[in-house]
Amino acid sequence: MRLVLMDRLALDRAVSSHVRRQPSHGNFKARKGILHYRDRRPPLPQTHRPTASRLAPFALRAFLGAFLWAALPGWSQPTITAVPKGLLAQGITPGGRAIWWSVAHERPDSFVTIAYRLEEQTDSDLDGKVGFAFDGPLPEASLWVVVDVTTGSYSTYAPEDFGVTETSLPPEAVVEGSGRTPSDAFREVARPLVNVLLVRAGQGAWTLRAGDGGATDQDGVDGELSFTIDSMTPVGTSPAAPSRYAVGDRLLSIDVDQLELSTLVVGPPPSGAAFGAGVGR
């Protein structure tokens, strides 16, 4: 499909003024290209180009849409960068709370040690930045997450040679409570050991580490694990864990063995079934 139609004169001018760029040691060096163009096709039909007055309403609509999107809560996503003595998160809601959450495989000696880190911080200086201090280099096999509690948005980081692997939690991970277990639950059927974080924007966050057959595994079924969300531990100044999911809640789960992150955003539950879910930031 031809998206832009040009008359032959305009096309010849465009070809004759063509400039080709080639990289040179990290910089770009312009070199004029010499192209020969011969057009054997019949003349192209003339088209009417939109005038500025016709484009103005569309440009205004696009500008207003971008402005309103930026004004919506949760539009900003934080970022994490490595600094000489730890990690720095930017884009946090000024004056808001942020949660650092990490799992690492460390080798202080001949054995691998699994290190869990969890810390709530407040952006007291209102600059939208919080830092996580770390003595020495970051563990090579480590996964880091920072969550903006105000918006529920998050960002991930891992050392360059390790990288971040992120997938979607299946909708079946969110289980609606019933008669014997009135609290809603989290269920995992593919990973034997997970570290789970539940975030409710503007309210708080809760966490629980569970392994198949472990003390926090409440289903008694071999090959899968589950627990009620009211058994999760509040993070920092968060209130007691809820017993029900709310639409928009964010679930994050780290596979402790593989250091892979899975996420899900809770949607409205259909009657008598598990909650619907979607993935997003």
N, C-alpha and C positions, 0 to 999 in steps of 0.2 A: 504494500500500500504506500503510495506517495504522500508524505505528510506535508511537504512544502514544494510548491511549484514555482519555478523561476523562469523568466524569459531568457532567451539565448544570450542577450547582451549581458545581463546580470550574471549569468552562469560563467561566461567567459571572463568577466572581471574577477569573479570569485576565484577562478582557477589561476589566473595570472598573478593574483596577490597572495597565493597560498604560501604559508611559511611553515616549515617543518622544524620541530624541536627535537634535539637529541640530548640525552644526559651526558654530562662530562664531569666525572669525579664529584658527584653529588650535586652539581649545579646544572642549570639548563642553559645551553648555548644555542642561540638561534642561528639557523643556516638557511638562506633562501633557496627554495627548491625550484628547479626548472622543469616545468611540466608542459607537454605538448598535448593539445586537446583538439580533436576533430569530431564534430557532431554530424552524423549522417541521418539522424532521426528527423522526422517532420517537426515543424514548429510546435512547441508546447502551448496548450491553451492558456490564455491569460486568466488570472484569478484576482479577486478583489481582496486586498489586504485589509485587516481590521484597522480602523483609525483609532487614535488615542481616545476619542470620546466614547467609542464602543467598548474599549478595553477598560475604561475607568471603573465601571460598576463591578467588574470581575476582580480587578486589583483591590478595590475597597473591601469586597467580600472576603478575599483571601487574607487581607491584613487584619480585619476584624476577627476572622476565625482563628488566626494565629495568636492574636492578643487574648481572646477569651480562653483558648487552650492553655496559654501560659498562666492565666489567672486561676485555673482550676486547682483545687487541692491535689497534691500528689503528682503534679506534672513533672517536677524536677526529680531526676535520678542522681543520687550521689556517685562520686567516683573515688577510687582508692589509688594512691600512688606510693611507691616505696621512697622513703627518705633515709638519710644516713643512720638514724637510730630507731627505726621502726616503720610504721605506716601512717599515712595521712589521708583522712577522708574529707572531701570537700563537697559542697552542695547540700549539706544538712540544713534543715529548717533552722534559721537563726533563733537561738534561745531554746531550741528543742532538745529532745533526748535522742541519743544514738546508742546502738548496741553493737559491740564487736563480738563476733562469734567465730570460732575457729577449731579445726581438728588438724593435728599434725602428727606425722610419724617421725620421731626423733631417735637418733642413735648416739646417745651419750657414751656408750661403751659397745660391747659386742652384741647387745640385744636392742631390738627396736622398742621404743616406748611410745605409747599413744598419749598425746598431750591434748587436753581439752581446755579451751580458753573462752571465757564469757565475761564481758564487762559492759556496764552501762555508764555512759558519760553524758554530761550536759554541756551544751555550747554556751557557756556562761558569758563569753565575751562577744556573743552575737555576730561572729564573723562567718558562721556556716561551716566551720572546720573543727574536727576533733582528731586527736592523734593517739596511736597506740604505741607506747614505748616498748622497745625490745632490746635486751642486752645481747650484743653479738649479731651475726647474720640470721636472717629468717631460715627456718628449717626448709630444706629443699623440697621435701614432700609435705606440703601444707596447703590448706584451703582456708581462705579468710572471707568473711562476709561482714559487711556493715549495714545496719538497718536504720532508716530514719523512722522513729516511732510515730512522729506526727503524721507522716504521709503513708507509711507502710512500704515505701520504695526501698530498694536495696541495691548493693553493688558487690561484686566478687573480685577476689585477687588471689593469685598464686604465683610463685616464682616462675620466671620465664621458661626454664627448662622443664617445669612440671606442667603448667597450664591448668585451665579450669575446664572441667567437663560438667555440663549442665543439661539435664533432661526434664521431662514432665512427669509429675506423679500421676498415676491413673486416677480417674474419678472414684474408683472403688476404695481409694485410701481414706476417703471421708465417709464415715458410717453414722447414720442417724440413730439416736438412742431409741430404745423400745422399752417394753414393760419392765423386764428384769434389770436392764441397764439403762436408766433414763438419761444418763449423760451420753452425749455424742462421743465418738471414738475415732482413733487413727488406726489404720490397718496397713501392714506391709507384708507382701507375700513373696518378694523376690530377693530381699536383702536381709541377712541374718542379724546385723547389728547396725543400728541407726541412731543418729543424734538429731532430734527433731526440735524445731522452733516454730511456735505459733505466734503470729503478729496480728494484732487488731489495731488498725491505724487510729491514732489519737488517744488510745487507752493504754496499751501495754503489750508485753510479750511474755511468753511462758515456754519452758523447755523441759525436755525429758529425754534420757538416753535409755534405749531399750534393745535387748537382744532376745532372739528366739529361745524360749525356755528359761529366760532369766527372771529375776525378782520382779521386774516391772512389766513382764509379758503376762497379760491377763486372760489370754484366750485358751491356754492349755492345749493348743493344737501344734503338733510338730510340723515345722516347715513354714510357719508364718507367725507373725507377732501382731499384737494389738494392745491398745490401752485407752482408757477413757481420758478425755482431755481435761477433766476436772482434777486429775491426779498430777498434772504438770506443775512444775515449780515456777513461781513468779520470778521474773528477771528484774533486778534492781528495785525500783520504786513501783513496779506494776502491782495492781491489786491481785486478789486471789483468782485462780484460773476459772474461766467460765465453764459451765456444763453444756453449753450449746454453741455451735458454730453460728457466726453471723455472716451474712452476705458481704463479701469483700475481704474476709479473713485470708491471711496469707500463710501457707504452710511451706516450710523449708526443711528438707531432710538430707543429712549428709550420710552417705555410706561410709562407715568408719573404716572398713577394710580397703575400699577402693578410692576413698576421698573424692567421691562424685556427689554433686548436688542435684537434688530433684525438687521441683517447686510446683505449687498449685495455688490458684485463687478460688476460694469457695464461692459457688453460685447458689441461687435459690433451689431448695430441695423439692423435687416432685413428691407428691403424696405417696407415702409407703415405700420409698426407695431411697437410695443413697443420694447425697447432695450432688448437684451438678457442679462442674468445675471447669475452669479455664486457666490457661497459663498467661501470665503477663507481668509487666513490671510497673 
